[in-house]
Amino acid sequence: MGKHLVLAGGGHAHLVTLAHISMLRSLGHLVTVISPSDYYYYSGMGPGMLGGTYEPEQIRFAIRQQVEEQGGIFIREAITGLDPDHRRLQLASGASVEYDVVSFNTGSSVALPEIIGDTATIYTVKPIERLYEARRQIKDTARRQAVTIAIVGGGPAGAEVAGNIRQLLGQGRHKTKVTLFAGRSFLAKFPDNVRRRTRNLLEKKGVIIHEYGYLQSIKDNTLIFDCGLVEHADFIILATGVQPSPFFRQAGIATGPDGGLLVNHYLQSPDYPEIFGGGDCISFAPRPLDKVGVYAVRENPILFHNLKAFLEGEALLAFEPGDDYLLIFNLGHHQGVLRRNRLFFTGRLAFWIKEWIDKRFMDKFQQV
């Protein structure tokens, strides 16, 4: 007898499974996909959309269309809770969905500081679609007056957002100021050459980089840092650390140090074998994985195989993350920084390589 597979989230790690819903249906299984949006946006091209290089339809997957065309059920809702003992998901509307097998790819969200006052001009890098709203609002305001933009976060996301905001504003009539508040150390986890060249490219385009300290709170668009520094900005974009949804810990299921769903080599919960997961929302028990899309993409075929195998009572495959990965920053103005092992270079070639890889990925899975 067929089983009910629920895909919680339509992210990177579920793309292969989404493409094979009709196959799972032909085996007699019911497939339900739950996502807060009809579209899933590819995070690797999000900063490029912010900077105006890409339009929203170029960087998104039409997951609702894809699901329904294959005979699956799509529910546009946010998941707020998990009851693993009764195999039930709680939704924001108050409704619940029961499953036989569930796979989580619910991503992560930006950890927020204390915010007091109006939040209309404060944005986070996730969800990606909000970056388009930020783009429109910042550009419209910059046409009328001088603007100051603060980006908070010293990692790759902060660097990419700062460079692409600078590209978006260009050489307008009104003076603009773009400042990246990078904690106490810009790109702290990267080698000196990566930090130095990235900083040089950003500063050459007019981005100011500060390493004063960490953001404590925001009050009426004034940023307050732990070192005592106070800065006002017309727009604030938060690109600080990300965290998985809290409902895994709340459910009492095994989690990693960051609260992500703990999974074994098979991308499967050690406590509840019918629960799987991939992407930013998991904690891979064999070893920590960086919160980068490349691992979710690598998990894709293994996760699909194991979901199908579990439904059919077949053997599971172990996921091998690999050693290193190609990392490319898009810093706007068709400038990039590329690093893998000892290979390292910057400039237009790095950007074009990233664009070629990203577009191939979109062409493989996209339905607009």
Beta strands, then each sheet from edge to edge (+ up, - down):
strand 1: 4-8
strand 2: 30-35
strand 3: 40-41
strand 4: 60-61
strand 5: 73-76
strand 6: 79-83
strand 7: 88-91
strand 8: 96-98
strand 9: 101-104
strand 10: 109-110
strand 11: 114-116
strand 12: 122-124
strand 13: 147-152
strand 14: 176-181
strand 15: 207-210
strand 16: 215-219
strand 17: 222-225
strand 18: 230-232
strand 19: 235-238
strand 20: 242-243
strand 21: 261-263
strand 22: 275-277
strand 23: 282-284
strand 24: 327-330
strand 25: 336-340
strand 26: 343-347
sheet 1: 5+ 2+ 1+ 9+ 22+
sheet 2: 3+ 4-
sheet 3: 6+ 7- 8+
sheet 4: 10+ 20-
sheet 5: 11+ 16+ 17- 18+
sheet 6: 12+ 19+ 13+ 14+ 15+
sheet 7: 21+ 23+
sheet 8: 24+ 25- 26+
end
